[in-house]
Amino acid sequence: MTSQSTHQNMEGVEQDLKKLMDGHVVPIHPDSITVTHSNGLWEDDYVPIVKKTVSYIAMGLVFNEEGQMLLIQEAKQRIRGQWYIPAGRIEPGENFVDGVKREVKEEAGIDIDVISLCTLEINDSLSWFFPYCVARPKGGRLKTLAEQDEESLQAQWFTLDQIRNKEMKLRGTDFFKVMEMAQSYLATPPECRHPAYQVGIQAHSDLLQRVVIIKHTEDGKVEILCRDKPQRCLPVLKLLTNIGSLYISVGALLKDVFKTKMIHIPATGLLTLEHCGIPAEEHDGLCLTVVYVVPAPLHEQLKTVQSTDYAWHVIANDELVEKINLRMVAQNLLIPIVH
């Protein structure tokens, strides 16, 4: 590869990173997807199919202008009368944002504007994903007891203190942490929080993780790990549900690339979440763009790439370096991942 083509390819990677930081989708070339199986873990025949082999649960965190949050009263027999946030499974052929809107409409009776993906929760088997969206009401009226149906008995606004103090019988308190995150997001000035982001509409047939692995050099430069073959791009990993962790997939990648022992680097946060769902059973996969910042104690261990398919590349664009340092290092203005 000539120095000119190397420069052009690196510019392409930087442009992709800029797009992702701005919340846009970036196409993935099928030949660039890596399956890490250094532990002998392999699942060649897995295909994500909504409500069969993978479940996406739409979670609505809806706040009115008074700071109250929306809860619905459950109608299902085993939890009848208990209160919870609007939530339910994404249907085949449905995207995440539309799923949240539908669940809130069915269970609470109101229409909403989704402001942003607030956080993403992933279970250990990588087969259940819970996108929590923060939203505002924009129309309709709350369902009353007289309008109860199989979806819910009724919906009401509650203050966060009422919810924290459990002044109503709750179905569970597992949403408390995300509730606080959503309230904090709405109360924080835009420049001090992750940009408002709605899920990118992009078709995927697999569960994928696009990894942004960042390392700072001793002289203050920012390096990013890239896959060089068949074309230069950010590494994309196929997630295997039997591995059970985003981090194990990344650890296996680093083991292969640097010929080292298994390394655990926690995710700094999420840049983008891509999903389409159309047509159903063909594009039921997703792609997470996850940021990992290499901690200083691992810099030496991950200094020299041992694979000809990968390389560290210095970010040349000063404006991009500044954005990376602000959003991914100094303040961590990324979408949190709960794992």
C-alpha positions, 0 to 999 in steps of 0.5 A: 500500500502506497503512502498516498493510499494509506493517507487516503484510507486513514482519512476515510477512517477519520471521516467514519469516526466523525460521522459516528460521533455526529450520530450518523450510520456508517456502512459495514463491508461484510468482509470486514467483520471479524469473529473472535474465537481464540477461546474455541467459542463458535456459533456459526449458525446463530441468526438473530430473529426478534421474539425467537432468538433475540429480544429487544425490550423498548423502555420508556422514560417519559417526563412532563414539564413539571419533572414528573415521570410516567408510570403505568399500572400493570394488567397482567394477572401475576403483576396486576395492580403494580406500577412500572415504566412503559415497556414491552417487546419490539415487534417483528418489522419494528424499529426501536424508537417506533417500538417505544412510541407504540408501547407508551401509546398502548399502555399509557394512552399518550403520544411522545417525542423521543428525545434521546436514547438514554442508556442501553442495558444488555444481559449476560447472554447477549440475547436480551437488549433493553434500549431506554429512551427519554421522552416528553409527552406531545399529545393524547390523554392518560388512560384511566381505570375506565379505559383499562384493557389487556395492556394496562389498567391506567397511567399516572404521573408521579414525582421522583420522590414518590417513586423513590419512596415507593408510595405506590406498589411497584412491580420492581425497582430495577429502573431506578438507576436509569430513572436517575440517569434520565432525570440528570440528562434532562437537567444537564445543559446540552454541552455537558451531556451526550448529544441527543441521539435516536437509534440509527436506521441501518439494516444488519443481519447479525449482532455486531460490535464496532469497536473504537479502541483509543490509546494516548501516546507519550507525546500526547497523540491519539491513536486508534486501532484499525483493521487494515485488510481487506480495507482500512476501517474500524474493527467490527466484531460479530457477537456470539451469544455463547460468549456472553459479554461485549468485553470478552469479544474485545479481549479476544480481539486484543489477544489475537492482535497483540499475541498477549493474554486475555485483557479486560478493558471496560467500555467507556460508553456507546456512540451509536446503536444501529437497527432496522428490523425490516424485513422481519427475520432478515434484518433483526440484527444490530450494531453497537459502536462501543468506545474503549479507552486503553488505560495507562498501565496497559499502554506498553502491553498493547504498544506493538501490533503483532497481526498484519491485519491490524495497526495503530494509526495516529489521528491527524485531524486536530479538531477530531482529536479535540472532540475525542478527548472531550467526549471520550476521555475528559467528560465521557459524553457517551451513552452509558451501557449497563451490562 
